[in-house]
Structures are given as C-alpha cells and as structure tokens.
Amino acid sequence: MADPINYEDFAKLELRVARVVEARAHPNADKLLLLQVDLGDRQKQIVAGIRAHYEPEKLVGKLIVIVDNLAPAMLRGETSNGMLLAATSGEKVILLTVDDPECQVGAKIK
C-alpha cells in the first residue's frame, strides 16, 4: 500500500476526459503507443506503455481519463504531455474509459 497523501496533494491533479483521435506505434519502442488526444480546446500527445494490450486502431474514438497537468516527459525521443489512467488485473491492462458518449470532451473529473 502506498503512503497516504493529503487532499491538497490530490487536488493538484487535473484529471480530464479526452477523446483519442489518433493512435500509432512508437517508432523506437516496442511497448509504447503514441496517442493524440482531444481535450475540446486543444490536442496533445501522450506516450503510453500499452502497445502489448491494445491495437492502435481500436483506441481511436474512445473517451479515456488522463492526467492533464503532468509535466512533459521525453520517452524514447517523443514528448508525452500527460498520462492516461489504467488498471492492472493480473497480466491485463484496462484503460479507464467513460461509457457515456455524450460526456463532454475535456470534462474535469471531480
């Protein structure tokens, strides 16, 4: 179990709903995908280590939950401007998705 954090630390996270508009394999990493996501007012790239678990074309159009205010990170020559949220269940990786197609892209998770 992780160490407890206080509410102020949790409140610093900006979790938002994003729509995957493009997904493709990272050219220099076998485990990574490059995702272009739409947040309503802007798009950004996220690099995610889910290539073994998801086919890129099946991600397009999905509403996923991301950490929007994570500092950019360079991963194998590509900039990641956020992080998607996923659960692990045994060997399986399961993306946190929004099941209501009418949910507004960019909606803040509270």
C-alpha positions as CSV (number, residue, x, y, z in Angstrom):
1,M,0.0,0.0,0.0
2,A,1.2,3.5,-0.9
3,D,1.8,6.2,1.7
4,P,-1.3,8.3,2.4
5,I,-1.4,11.8,0.9
6,N,-3.5,14.7,2.0
7,Y,-6.3,16.2,0.0
8,E,-4.3,19.2,-1.1
9,D,-1.8,16.9,-2.9
10,F,-4.7,15.0,-4.6
11,A,-6.4,18.3,-5.6
12,K,-3.3,19.2,-7.6
13,L,-4.1,16.5,-10.2
14,E,-6.2,17.7,-13.1
15,L,-8.0,14.7,-14.4
16,R,-9.9,15.1,-17.6
17,V,-11.9,13.2,-20.2
18,A,-10.1,13.0,-23.5
19,R,-11.0,11.5,-26.9
20,V,-8.4,9.5,-28.7
21,V,-8.2,11.0,-32.2
22,E,-5.1,9.1,-33.4
23,A,-3.1,6.1,-32.1
24,R,0.1,4.6,-33.6
25,A,3.0,2.5,-32.6
26,H,6.1,4.4,-31.3
27,P,8.8,4.1,-34.0
28,N,11.6,3.4,-31.5
29,A,9.9,1.4,-28.7
30,D,8.2,-2.0,-28.8
31,K,6.0,-1.3,-25.7
32,L,4.8,2.2,-26.4
33,L,2.0,3.8,-28.3
34,L,1.7,7.5,-29.4
35,L,-1.8,8.9,-28.7
36,Q,-3.1,12.2,-30.0
37,V,-6.0,13.1,-27.7
38,D,-8.6,15.9,-27.9
39,L,-9.5,17.9,-24.8
40,G,-12.0,20.2,-26.5
41,D,-9.9,23.3,-26.5
42,R,-6.7,21.7,-27.6
43,Q,-5.0,18.5,-28.6
44,K,-1.9,16.9,-27.0
45,Q,0.3,13.8,-27.4
46,I,0.5,11.1,-24.7
47,V,3.0,8.3,-24.9
48,A,1.7,5.2,-23.2
49,G,3.1,1.8,-22.5
50,I,0.1,-0.2,-23.6
51,R,1.2,-1.5,-27.0
52,A,1.1,-5.1,-25.9
53,H,-2.5,-4.7,-24.7
54,Y,-4.3,-2.5,-27.3
55,E,-4.4,-2.3,-31.0
56,P,-3.9,1.3,-32.0
57,E,-6.9,1.5,-34.4
58,K,-9.3,0.2,-31.7
59,L,-8.4,3.1,-29.4
60,V,-9.5,5.8,-31.8
61,G,-12.7,7.4,-30.7
62,K,-12.5,6.1,-27.1
63,L,-13.1,8.5,-24.2
64,I,-10.3,8.0,-21.7
65,V,-9.3,9.6,-18.5
66,I,-6.0,11.4,-18.4
67,V,-3.8,13.4,-16.0
68,D,-3.8,16.7,-17.9
69,N,-1.3,18.7,-15.9
70,L,1.6,16.2,-15.6
71,A,4.9,17.8,-16.6
72,P,6.1,16.8,-20.1
73,A,8.4,13.9,-20.3
74,M,10.6,12.7,-23.2
75,L,10.1,9.0,-23.8
76,R,12.3,7.4,-26.4
77,G,12.5,10.6,-28.4
78,E,8.8,11.6,-28.2
79,T,7.3,14.1,-25.8
80,S,4.5,12.9,-23.6
81,N,2.2,15.7,-22.4
82,G,0.1,13.8,-19.9
83,M,-0.7,10.3,-18.7
84,L,-3.7,8.0,-19.3
85,L,-5.2,6.1,-16.4
86,A,-5.3,2.4,-16.5
87,A,-5.8,-0.5,-14.1
88,T,-3.9,-3.7,-14.0
89,S,-5.7,-7.0,-13.4
90,G,-3.2,-9.9,-13.4
91,E,-1.4,-9.6,-16.7
92,K,-4.2,-7.4,-18.2
93,V,-4.1,-3.6,-18.6
94,I,-7.5,-2.0,-18.7
95,L,-7.9,1.7,-19.7
96,L,-10.2,3.8,-17.6
97,T,-12.9,4.9,-20.0
98,V,-16.1,7.0,-19.9
99,D,-19.1,4.9,-21.1
100,D,-21.4,7.8,-21.8
101,P,-20.7,9.0,-25.4
102,E,-22.4,12.3,-24.6
103,C,-19.8,13.2,-21.9
104,Q,-18.1,16.4,-22.9
105,V,-14.5,16.1,-24.1
106,G,-12.4,18.0,-21.6
107,A,-14.8,17.4,-18.7
108,K,-13.0,17.7,-15.4
109,I,-13.0,14.6,-13.2
110,K,-14.0,15.6,-9.6
